[in-house]
Amino acid sequence: MYDAKKIIPGLIIFALFFTFPFWFNLGTAAYTTPELELPDPEEHEHCIESTEYMRAEHMAMLDEWRDIYVRDGYQEYWSELNQEYFLTSLTKTCMDCHSDKEKFCDRCHEATAVDPYCWDCHIEP
């Protein structure tokens, strides 16, 4: 290898630049759960699904609701948690309990840098 004196330092410099974002942010990039204003448990005894399910899958559920309501015409949703019928509506079901969008929806969406398109069609209650 005639250019070993150039290649090896070049590889080391490349490795340092390539891994720089990882070791520079080591220990500083931590996610904190935002403080949410939850509904009064005396007024609303339960949510549609479990808390873990709603945190992970609420957008997929809302997309499913849109499909079955708007495209197929079905208005009911049977909850796996409660085995109850719910109206498939963001504003009439979810926002009935979580009425303050700014203190509930927006705090999580801002913390996770997500810009949902729900409010393109729906009007805030």
C-alpha positions in Angstrom: 0.0 0.0 0.0 1.7 3.1 -1.2 -0.9 5.5 0.2 -1.3 4.0 3.7 -0.1 7.3 5.3 -3.1 9.0 3.7 -5.8 6.3 3.8 -5.6 5.4 7.5 -5.8 8.9 8.8 -8.6 9.6 6.3 -10.6 6.6 7.6 -10.1 7.7 11.2 -11.3 11.3 10.3 -14.3 9.9 8.4 -15.2 7.6 11.3 -15.0 10.6 13.7 -17.2 12.8 11.6 -19.7 10.0 10.9 -20.1 9.1 14.6 -19.9 12.7 15.9 -23.7 13.2 16.3 -24.0 10.0 18.4 -21.2 10.6 20.9 -21.8 14.3 21.0 -25.4 13.8 22.2 -24.7 10.9 24.4 -26.7 11.3 27.6 -28.4 14.6 26.5 -31.2 13.5 24.2 -33.8 12.3 26.7 -37.6 12.2 26.2 -39.8 13.4 29.0 -43.5 12.7 29.1 -45.4 16.0 29.0 -47.9 16.8 31.7 -51.4 16.3 30.4 -54.6 17.5 31.8 -56.7 14.3 32.2 -60.5 14.3 32.4 -62.2 14.1 35.7 -62.6 10.4 36.7 -65.9 11.1 38.4 -67.4 12.4 35.2 -65.8 9.9 32.8 -65.2 6.5 34.4 -63.1 5.0 31.5 -61.5 5.6 28.2 -62.4 3.8 25.0 -59.3 1.6 25.2 -56.4 1.1 27.7 -53.9 3.9 28.2 -51.1 2.0 26.7 -53.1 1.2 23.6 -54.2 4.8 23.2 -50.7 6.1 23.5 -49.4 3.8 20.9 -52.3 3.3 18.5 -54.7 6.3 18.7 -53.8 7.6 15.3 -54.2 4.2 13.7 -57.6 3.9 15.5 -58.7 7.3 14.2 -57.7 6.4 10.7 -59.7 3.1 11.0 -62.6 5.1 12.3 -62.4 7.5 9.4 -62.4 4.6 7.0 -65.3 2.7 8.5 -67.4 5.9 9.1 -66.7 8.0 6.0 -66.1 5.3 3.5 -68.2 2.4 4.7 -70.9 4.2 6.7 -70.6 2.4 10.0 -70.9 4.5 13.1 -70.1 2.1 15.9 -66.9 0.9 17.4 -66.7 -2.0 19.8 -64.0 -1.5 22.4 -61.8 -4.4 23.2 -61.3 -3.1 26.7 -64.9 -2.4 27.7 -66.8 -4.4 25.1 -69.0 -1.3 24.6 -70.3 0.6 21.7 -68.9 4.0 21.0 -69.6 6.5 18.2 -66.8 6.6 15.7 -66.2 10.4 16.1 -63.2 12.4 17.1 -65.2 15.3 18.3 -68.2 13.5 19.8 -66.3 10.6 21.5 -62.7 11.5 22.2 -63.1 15.3 22.7 -66.1 14.7 24.9 -63.7 13.7 27.7 -60.5 15.4 26.5 -62.2 18.7 25.8 -59.2 21.0 26.0 -57.2 20.3 22.9 -54.4 22.7 23.9 -53.8 21.0 27.3 -54.1 17.4 26.1 -53.5 16.8 22.4 -51.2 19.6 21.6 -48.8 19.0 24.5 -48.0 15.4 23.4 -47.9 16.3 19.7 -45.5 19.2 20.4 -43.3 17.0 22.6 -43.0 14.4 19.9 -42.8 16.9 17.0 -45.9 15.5 15.3 -48.2 17.7 13.2 -51.4 15.7 12.8 -53.9 16.5 10.1 -57.0 15.8 12.2 -57.8 19.5 12.4 -57.7 20.0 8.7 -61.3 18.6 8.7 -62.4 18.7 12.3 -63.3 21.8 14.2 -62.1 22.2 17.8 -64.9 21.9 20.3 
